[in-house]
């Protein structure tokens, strides 16, 4: 009888561990999604500040958001695996370059890229003053 109760207790504790891990992973994914959505909206706001007619489409927002999440996950994995800070920074630059090329080269139109560039240069000009 005691053995049966111990088995039930072990199963219960195991279940609790899995529930906790699942909840924790879900919360981390939500944080990444929220951050990605914030970044996508910042990009859209910058484009709209130059020309309202070339705002991001819903499809573009989704695609950029997915790429942002993938980039964040790649950087997170890199930080866990690479202990040498210099190598990590170089690898992180390569990751950012890869995902930025996809966003700017494959998803944004030429007009959107130019509007985003102009908006960013205006922001840099304000910061320098």
N, C-alpha and C positions, 0 to 999 in steps of 0.2 A: 504494500500500500504506500509506504514512504517513497519507494522508487518511482511509482506512478506520479506522485505529487512532485517529485524532483524533476521528472521529465516534463511535466506540464509547466513547471516554473522556468525551466531552461528554454522551452519553446516560447513562452511568454516574453522572456527577456530578449530572446533572439528577434522576435517580432517587433518589440519596442525599438531595438537597435535599427532594424530596417526601416521602420516608420520614421525614426529620427533622421536617418541618412537621406531618405527620400525627400523629407520636408526641407532639409538643409540644402540639398541640390536644387530643389524647386525654387527656393528663395534666392539662391545665387543666380539661377537663370533669369528670374524676374528682375533682379538688379541689372543684369546685363541688357535685358530687353528695354528696361526703362532708360538706361544710359544711351543705348543705341537710338531709341526713339527721340531722346533729347538732342543727340548729335544730328539726326536727320532733320529735325525741325529747325535747328540752327542753320544748317546748310540751306534749307528751303527759305528761311527768313532772309538770309543774305542774298539769295538769288532774287527774291521778290523785291528787296530793297532797290535793286537795279532795274527790274522789269517784271511787272506783275503778270504779264502774259506768258512767261516761260517758267512758271512755278513747276515744281516736281509733280509728276502724276502719281497716282496711288501705287501703280506698279513700280515706279522708280523708288518711291519711299520704301516699299516692301523689300525690293532688291538691295538697296543700300543698307537698310536695317539688318538684313540677314548677313551681309558682308561685314558690317561693323561687329556683329555678335561673333562671327567666325574669327575676326581679327583679335577681338578681346580674349577669346578662348585660346587662340594660338599664343598670344603674349602671356597669358596666365600660365599655360603649360610650360612655356619657355622659362618663366621665372622660377618654376618649381624644379626644372631639370638643369638649368645652367647656373652654376655657382660663381663662375668668374664674371665679375661685373662688366669688364671690358668686352668680353665675348658676347655677353647677354645684350649689351647695348647695340653692338653691331648686328646681331641676329634680329633684334627688335626693329632696327632701321630697315632691314631687308623685308621683314614681315609687313611693316607699314607701307613700304614702297610697293610691294606686291598688291596689297589691297587697295591702295590709292590709285594704282594704275587701272585696276578693274573698275573702280567707281568712276574715275575721271575719263577713262578711255572707252569703257564699254556701256556705261549706264547714262551718264550725263551727255546732253547734246552739246554741240560747239557753243551755241548761244548761252547755255547754262554755265558752261565752264568759264566763258569770258565774263559773264555777270558775276560769278562767284569770285573770280580773280580780282575784278574791279572792286567788289565789296570788301574783300580782305585787304586790298591795298589801302582803301579809305580808312579801315579800322586801324591799320598799322600807322597811318598818318596821324590819326587822332591820338594814338598812344604815345607817339614821339613828341607831341607838342606839350 
